Amino acid sequence: MKFTYTTHIATTPEQLWAALTEPDFTRRYWFGVAMQSDWRVGSPVKWQNMPEEEFQDLGQVVLAADPPRLLSYSWHLLQPAHAMLFGWTAEELAKYVQEPRTHVTFDLEPESDGKVHLVVTHDGFEPGSVMYQAISGQLEGSGGWPGLMNNLKALLETGEVLATVPSAAHTAHGDA
């Protein structure tokens, strides 16, 4: 299964690339999460949930990078923080962490009107995947990629993040 989210952002490909790859930028729209990597194929993508914490290696690896047009990396597995957020028992989390690792790809294409067409494709999910429910915004308490990309778009276009509810100007869909 895969999930695809498409939006158009009034920015440059270079600014959007920076927003996807620079820790100080991701922290602003990703609810405090900073991501760190040298963004070379095979390199780890580390996460930092709070500024005072060390960056953590959650097993994510850069799969493709062609700045500022394409970025792909493997996706982390569900973590204890997710169990707290979603109210899962230890048994539920133990079951959910058995799901296979997935991967996400960002395709950036400049448009003639000064916007960038961004397509986020997250795939490799098994049917019934809880991670799929989370990244697609179907799991209560998660805005998923639609919420994150809505915040990113608002930040790049206005300087401020907005609510995590996607607007009608964006399209999101899942495929089996």
N, C-alpha and C positions, 0 to 999 in steps of 0.2 A: 504494500500500500504506500501511497505517497500523498503529501499535502503540498499544495502550491498556493502562494500568496503573491499577488501582483499589485504594484502601486506606481505612481508617477510622482517624483519629488522635484520641486524647484530648487535645484542645486547643480553642482558639477560632479562628474564621475570621481574626480579627485577628492572632493569634500565628502562624498558619500563613502568612498573607500576609507578615508580617515575615520569617519563615524563608525564604521564596521570593525576597525582594527586597532584603534588607539584606546588604551585603558581609560584615560580621563574622559573620553567621549562616551564610551559604552556605559560607564558608570552613570551618566546623566539620564539616559533613556531606558536603561536596563534595570531599573529599580535598585541601583547601588552596586550592581555587579560590574567588575572590571575584567576585561579579558586581555591576556598578554601572550604574544608570540613574536617570532621574527618573520612569520608568515611565509616560510619556505616549505616546500613539499617535504613531508616527513617530520617536521618540527612539532613539538607539543603546543597545544592551545591551553593555557592555564587560566583558572578562574580565581577571582578574589571577591568574596561576598561582602566584606566590610573593609574599609580602608586600613584598619589596624591589624588585619589578618595577613598572613603570608599567602602568596599565590599558590593555588593547589593544582596538581596535575590529576585531572579526572579521566585520563586516558584518551583525551581528544587529540587528534593529529591532523595537521594540514594535509589535505588530499590534492588540492590544486590551487594555484594562486597566479593570477595574471593581472597585476594592478594596472589600472583601476577598473578592470572589466569583469573579472571572475574570481570568486573565492569559494572554496569548498573545504569542509572539515568534518571529521567524524564527530558524532554527538555523544555527550556524556550519558551515563546510565542514571536512573533515578537515585536520589541521595536521601539520607535521613532528614535533611531540611524539607524535602518534599513531603515526607510522612507527616512532619509537624504541620506544614502548610495545609495539607489536604485532610488531616485527621486520620491517617492510616494507622492500623495496628502494626506491630513488628512483623506479624505473620503476613500481612498484606504487602508490606514493603519487601519482605524476603521473596515473595512471589513476583512482584513487579520488577525487581532488579534482574530477574532471569530473562527479561526481554532482550532481544539482540540489539547490539549497538547499531545506530542509524547514522545517516549523514545529511548535512544541510549544504546547499549550494546557493550562492548569491550571484545572479547574472545582472550586470549593470550595462545599460545601453543608452548612450546620449541621444536625446531627441532634438529636433530642429527648433522647438519652442523654448529651449533653455531648461528643460526638465530632464531627469534621468528616469528611464523605465527600469524598475527594479523587480526582478522575479526571484522569490525565495522558494526553493524546492527542497522539501525535507522528505526523504524516502528511506525505504528499508524496513518498514513496519510490518509486523505480523497482524493478521485480522484480530480485532479486539484489543489492540495495544493500548495500555493506559498512557504511555508516552505520547502516542498519536493523539489521544484525547486532550492531553495537556498542551501540546504544541499547536493544536488546531483551535484552542480556546473552548473546547467542549467540556472540559473538566471544570466544575465549579471552583472558583478561586484562581483560575488561570486565564489570562487574556491571550496566551499563546503568541504565535507569530503575528497575528493581526494586531494585538495590543502593543507588542514591541515595535512593530513597524509603524503603527499609528503615532507612537511616541517619538520615534526617530524622525518621521516626516515633519511632525510639529516642531521638533527641536531645530531641524535644519531650515525650516521655512519661517519660523517665528522667533526662535531663540528660547522657547519654553516647551516643556512637554505638556501633553493634554491627557484627557481620560483615555483609558485603554480600549474603548469601544471603537471598532473600525467604522469608518464612514462609508457611504454608498459609492464614493469615488474609488474604492479599492475592491478587488475581487479575491476571494479565497475559495478554494475547493479542494476536496479530497478525491482521490481516485483509488480504486481497489486494484 
